[in-house]
């Protein structure tokens, strides 16, 4: 008899076929643990019809049996009797709502962890509050000359809505060089000491793809837009130590477990991936992670890094190549086809020349890499779509793509401003729209002023993507937004601010099942893992969460108040709130 333990070397497709034709054989295995008395939402997945994708909900169950790290069976308590013995542990879930664990399709784990180790400026309501938090950090810093860092400020939430400048930092940083990133990660502000160390003066030219803001006299203000400019300063900051990276990751993993995130598709640095490998060896990794690599790194380096860790490791592996087409809408660096409505001379900051982008995309797709491009503006989306079409054409000619031929699963990350004619291109090319609905809760306060009403009609257009035949994958972009998926679910089904007092083009709302699918099965599909994750079916990984309410029946405002009672990864509880009552 072949049990689950004997299936480890079988590929995903073979495993699925095995389960389909030998479910009775699996049923002879005895469960290692059985979770009972749950209201089990087995899952929701997209099904394509004549009018695009809609969500199909699987029948609910009451119990889940686990063997090793996979689901042996799901069904009624009665159906569990054949696969238990007297020693099988039984976990009573108290009648609570159970669902597949969330798969965050886009986040930055190291950034979230380091936010807790450095100065967190998230939620500051004024420049004065930003300065006060920085001053508190300076008081506890070891010695003059030590760098002060942090992130999370958002001037659009301040009454004055003015960007901070170096003099604002100089007033509180003393002898310390300092740099602080905006919440979206596309602007930083540095103090005078940091600019001096970086050699940035009025004579310094803007680097390609970046911008150094200047005052009326031509002097740098301290505002640096996009990575090419930010890196002039960041390159002078001492790199975190391996122990600091491990600690940052541990903090991020704790946060993920607390909010029911069991899988994450992460954009951190390679050194952070090495820290994760250490945590895995130490048995401290509690989150399944697919780590992205840098799209524009040399191809031979990318190939070596991909080969350095097993691509079939269910807990940790490398995944797609992340490239940046533009910046952010809040920073007015997103690349648009037409100028910003509130900045008529500005069309954003594209990060690539098209032919160079096409060349890199061709080479990397032909080498078997999945690509995912950050594109917030419609011009950036067009750059990505053009490169994807060229890469697909080239790969077909070469017939050298490593996975199933034609199954590229190319992705565009964010997809915030999309021109009406572009939706059909996503569907035609099979491009996944990897979006973060929680961004709307912040951006709806100023998005129309940036792009005007006509462009706004097809912005943050989740429903339009599904109706056009494109798969949605949802994430949070943590720490740009909190890692909790419940804010994203709320935004997806209401398109209202958290107070419920303002609404943004409600025709783009999703049903709760469509939104859950994007956070589970859609996200799993986006990382080639839909046969392992996304639903609580026999043979899949035993990753599920227990909530204090049925979010499919709760009023939208109540979704925001949802608490995670238990998070289970591979059949093992990695977070518990202390009570299931």
N, C-alpha and C positions, 0 to 999 in steps of 0.2 A: 504493500500500500504506500502510495506517495502522499505525504502530508504537506502542510504549508512549509515546513522546514526543508523539504526536498525541492521546493520550487524556487529557491533563491537564485539559482543560476539561469532560470528561464526568463527570456525577454518578456516585456510587457504584453505584446500581442499574443505570445504563446501562453502566457499565464491566463489571459482572458479566455482564450479558447479552451484551456484546460478546465477552467471554472464552469464554463458553459456546458461542457459535456461530462463533467464528473462531480457535480455538486454532492451527490450521495456519498462519494468517496470521502470528500472533505468532512461530511457530517459524522464520519466515524472517528474523527479526531476528538480529543477531549479538551475542553476550554481550560485555559489557565486562570481566567477570571471572567465573571459574567456580571454585567451591569443591568439591573432590573428596575422595574417600576419607573420608567421614564416615558415622557411623551416625545418620542423620537421622530424628528423631522429628518427623514432619510436623505433628502436632498432635492435640489431643483437644478435643472439643466436646460440649455437652449436647444430648441428644435426648430429647424428651418422650414418655413412654409412659403406660400406664394407671396406673402407680404413681409418677408424678412424673418427674423428670429423672434420667438416667444418662449416663455418658460414653461416647462412641464414639471409638475411636482410628483415625486414618487410617493407611494402609499406609506403612511406612518407605521411605526412599530412601537414595541414596549420594552425590548431588551436587546442587548448587544453582547455577544460572546467573543472573547479575544483569545487568540493563540499566538504566542510570541508578540510581534508588533502589528498583526493584521486581524481583520474581522473574520472570525470563523463562521459566524452566523448572526443574522439580525431577524427579529420576529417577535413572537409572543413568549411569555414566560413558559407556557406549556411546551413550546417548540424547543426550549433549552434543555429539557430534561434528558434528552438522548445524548447530549454532549457534555454533561457534567457528572462529576462523581462526588463522593462524600467530602472530599478535601478541596473541592473547587471553591475559591472565595466568591462570595456574592456581595455586590455593592448595591445598596438600595439608593436610588436617585430621588426618592421622595415625590414622585409624580411630576417632577420638574421638566421643563422644555429642554430637549437635547437636539443639537444640530451639528453638522460638520464644522470642524474648526475653520476659522477664517484663514484665507491665503492672501496675504498682503502683496499685491503684484508690483508695488513700487514704494520702496522706502530706503532710508539711509541709517542703518543700525548704529554705526560708529558715531555718526553725527548726533544721534539721539542720546547715546551714552555720554559722549563728551560734553553735551549740553549740561548734564548734571554735574560734571567735574569742573567745568569752567563757569563763566558768568552767563546765566540764563536771563535773556532780556525779553522772553516771551511774555506777552500780556502787559507790558509797560504802557501806561496811558499818557505819558508825556516825556519830553526830553529830560525834565528834572528827575523823573523816576528812573530813567535809564542811567543818568549820571549818579544817582544815589546807589544803585546796585553796583555800578563799577567802583565807586568809592569804597563800598563795603569790602569788595574783593582786594582792593589795593591795601587796605589796613592789615590784611592777613597774609600778604605776599612776603616771600622770604627776604628778598634783597633788592636794592635799586638795580635796574637793568633787566629784571625778570619780566618776560612778556606777559601781558594781560590779554586774554582772549575771551570771546563769547559770541553769542548769536541770538537771533530771534526778535530784534526790534522791527517795528512796522509803523513808519511815520504816518501812514494813511489812517491809523487809529488814534493819532494824537490830535488834540484840538487845533493846534497850529498847522499840522500836516506839512511841516518843513523838514527837509533832510537834515540830519545832524552833520556838523562839519568838524574839522580837526581841532579848532579852538574849543569846541564844546567838550571834547575829550581831554584836551590839555589841562583844562580847569580841574580835573579830578584824577588824572593818572600820574601826576608827579614825574618821577624819573623813569617811569616804565614805558617802553614802547607798547603800543596796544592796537588791536584791530578787532572789529566786531561786525559780523555778517548780518545782513538783513534776513528776515524770516524766510524769504524765498530762495536764499542762497545765490542771488545774482548781483547783489551789490554789497560792498563792504565799506565801512568808514574806518580810517586809520588816523592816529594822532600824529603830531609833528615829529616826534621821536622815531616812529615807525617809518614815516616817509623819508626821513633823513637816512636811516639805515639802508633803505631800499634805493637811495640815490634819486628819488623822484623830486624834481624841481620844475620850475616853469618852463625849462628847456626840454623836458622829457616829452617825447612824442607818444601819442596814443598807440599802443600795440595793436596789430591787426586783430579785429574781433573784440576789442576792449576800448574803454574810454576812461580818461582821467578828467573828472570835473574840475573846472577852474573858476575862480572868482572874477570880478570885473577888471582886476589888475593882471589877470593871467596866472595867478598863483594857484597851485593845487588846493582844492577845498578839503581833501581827505576822502572824498567819495570816489570809489573805484568800481567801475561797471564791468561785469563779466570776468571770467577766469583769467584771460590774458593780462588784464590790468591788476586784478586782485593778487595774482601770483607774483607780481613784482615785490609785494610785501610779504606774502605768505611764505615765499621761498626763503626768507630770512628768519622765520620762526623755527626754533629747534623742533625736530620731529618728536612725536610722543615715543616713550619707551615701550618695549613689548609689554611690560607689566601694566602700564597705563592703558594700552590698547585692550588688553584682556579685561581690565576692570570696566572700561567703557562698554565693552560687549556684554559683560555680565549684567550690567545695569539695564542695557537695552533688552536683553533676553527676559529679565524679570518683568519689564514693562509689557512686553509682548504677551507673556503668559497671563498676566493680570487681565488683559483685555481679550482673551480668547483667540489670539493669533497663533496658529500652529505651524504655519509655513510662511516664509518670507522670501521675496525676490529683491535682493539687496544690492545697493550701489555704495560700497565703501571702498577703501583702498586695499591694495594687495596685501599690505602688512597687516591689515585687519583680518583678512582671510586667514593668514598664518596664525593670528591670535585665536581665531575660531578653531583651527585645527588643534591647537593646544588644548582648548576647552573640550573639544570632542574626545581627545585622548584621555583627559582627566575625568570623563564622564559627566561634565557639567553643561553640555549643550542640550537645551530644552526646546529648541525651535528648529524646524527643518529649514535649511537656508540654501538658496541658489544664488551664488555670488556672480555679479556681472563683471566683465573685464572692459578695459578701455578700448573703444573702437579704433582710435587712431594710434594705438601702440603698434610697434613693428609686428608683422605677421609671424615671424619666427618666435618672438617673445610670447605672443598670444598662444601659439601652438604648444610651446613648452609649458606654459602655465595651465592650459587645459589638460595636458597629459600628466601633470604633477599630482592630481587627485582623481580618484575613480569617478567617472561620469555616471555611474549607477549607484553611488552611495546615497541611500534614501535620506540621510541627515544633512549632508554637506557636499556640495559640488559646485563647479563653475557652470555658468549658463551663457546668456546672450552677451553681445558686445554693445555697450552703451555709447552712443554718440550724441553730441549736442549740435542742433541746427540753429538755435537762437537762445534768448534769455527768458525773461518773464514779462507778463503784462503789467504787474504792479510796478516794476522798475522801468517800464517803457523800453525794454530791450528785446521783447518778442518781435520777430521779423514779420512785418505785415506787407501785403500787396499794395495797400494804399496808406497814406500817412495816418498817424494817430489823430483822432478827432480833437483831442485836447493838447496836441503838440504837432501842428501842421507841417513842420519841417523835419519830422522824425518818422522813419519807417522801421526803426529797430536795428539790431545788430546781428546779421547773419554770421554764422561761424565757419562757413565753408564756401569755397568756389564750387560751382556745380560739377565741373568736369573732374576736379580732384576728388570730390565726394563720390562720384560715380565709379572712379577707378578703385578707390578703397573698398567700396561696397562690392564690386565685382569680385575682387580678390578674396575677400573674406567669406562671402557666400559660397564661392567655388571651393573654399577650403573647409566648408562644412559648419560654419558659424551661423548662429541665429543673430539677427541684428535688431536693435531697438533704438529708435532715434527720438530724443527729446525735441518736441516741436510744439510750441504754444501758439504761434501766429500762423495765419493761413499761408504766408509765403514760406515759412519754415516747413509746413506740412507738404507744400508742393515740392520743395527740395527733396524731402524724404521720399515722397511717392515716386518722383522721377528717378531717384537713385535705386529704389527698390525694383521698379520696372526694368531698369537696365541690368541690375544684378540677376534678376530672374531669367532674362533673356540669355545672358552670358552663361549662367549655370546650366540651362537647358542644352545649350550648344555643347558645353563641355561634358555634360552628364556626369559631373563629379561631385555632386552634393552628397554628403555622407549619410544623411537620413533618407527616409522614403522619398523618392524623387518627386520634387514639386511641393513637398510639405515643408516650406520654409518658415512659416509662422512669423513673418516679419511683423514688427510692432512699431507703433508710434506712441510715445509716452506723452501724456497730458491732453493733446488734441483739443485745446480750449477754444481757439478761433478757427473755424473751418468754413471755407467757402462752399456754397450750395452744391456746386458741381463736383466737389471733391469726395463727397460721401460715396458716390458710385465707384470711384477709383479705389477706395479702401476695399469695397466688396469684390471688385474685379481682381485685385491683386491678392486678396486674402489677408489683408493687413489687419491686425488686431488693434483695436482702440483701447489702449491701457490708460485709464482715466482715474481721477481722484475726486469723487463728487463732493467731498468735504471742502475743497477749495472754493466752491461756490458760496459757502457760508461767509467767507471773507470777501471774495472778489465781487459779489453782487452789489456791494456798497459803492463801487466806483467803475465797474466794467463798462457800463454804457457810456460813461464820460470818456473812457479811453477809445472806444471803437464805434460809438454811435449805435442807434437803435437797429438799423438794418443788419449790420454785421452781428449784432448781439443776438438776433433771432436764431442764428445757427451756432451760437457759442454754448459750450458745456452741454452739447446736444446728445445726451445719452439715448434717448428714444429714437432719434433720427438715425443713429448708427445702427441700432437693432433693426429698424424698419428697412434700412438700406441693405441689410445682409452682412453686416460686419459684427464680429464677436466683440463683446465688452469684457475687459478684465479690470477689476477695481482694486485700488490700493489707497494709501493715506498720504504718501510722501513724507512720512514721519522723518525728522522732527519739524518740517515746515508746518505741518498740522499734527495734532495729537494722534497717537497710534490707534486710538479707539475706533473700531469700524462702525460703531453705532451712530456717530455723527454723519458718516457717509451714507448709511442707510436712510437716516432721516432726511438728508438733503436730496437723495435720489427719489424718494417717494413724495416729497412735498415741494421742493425747490423754493423753500421759504427760509428766512433767517431763523435763528434759534428761538427768538422771541415770538415768531409766527406773525410778525407785523408787516413783512415785506415779501413779495413773491417775484420770481424771475422766470418769465416765459414758461408758464405751467404746462404747456403742451409737450414739453420734453420730460415730464415725470415718468417714472417707472413704477410698476407694481412692486410690492415687497418681494415677491418670488423672483422677479427679474433682477432685482438688486442683489438678493442673496446669491443668485446664480453667478453674477459678475464677481462676487467676493469669494466664490468657492470653485465651481466647475469652470467658469470662464477663466479665472486666474490659473487654475491647474492646466487648462488647455494651453495657455500662453507660455507655459514652461515645459511643454511636452509631458505632462504628468497626469493627464486626465484618467488614465487607467489605474492610477494609484491613489488619487486624491479627489476631493470635491464632493463625494457622496458617501454615505455609510452603508455600502453594499459589501456582500461577501467577497473576501479576497483583497479588499482595499486596506490601506493603512488605517489603523485604529486611532484616528485623530478626531476628537470631538469635544464639544464644550457643553456645559450645563448652565442655563441662564435662569434668572429669577422670574422671567415672564416669557410668554409665547409672543415673540416679536412679529409673527405673521398675523396676529389678532389684536395686538396692542394699538392704541391710538398713536398717531405719528409722534406727538410730543412725548409720549411715554417711552418711545424707543430710546430717546436721549438719556433716560434715567436707568437703562438696563444695566444690571450688574452680572458679572460672570461669577458663578459659584464654584465651578470646577473646570480645569483645562486638562485634557488628556492627550498625550502624544505617544503613539505606539502602544497604547493600552496602559501607560503609566501616568499617574496624576502628577503634573508638574506645577499646578497651582490649585489651591483650595481656599475659599474665602473664610472658612471656619464653620459654616453652617449651610445646610440644604433646606432649612426650614423657612 
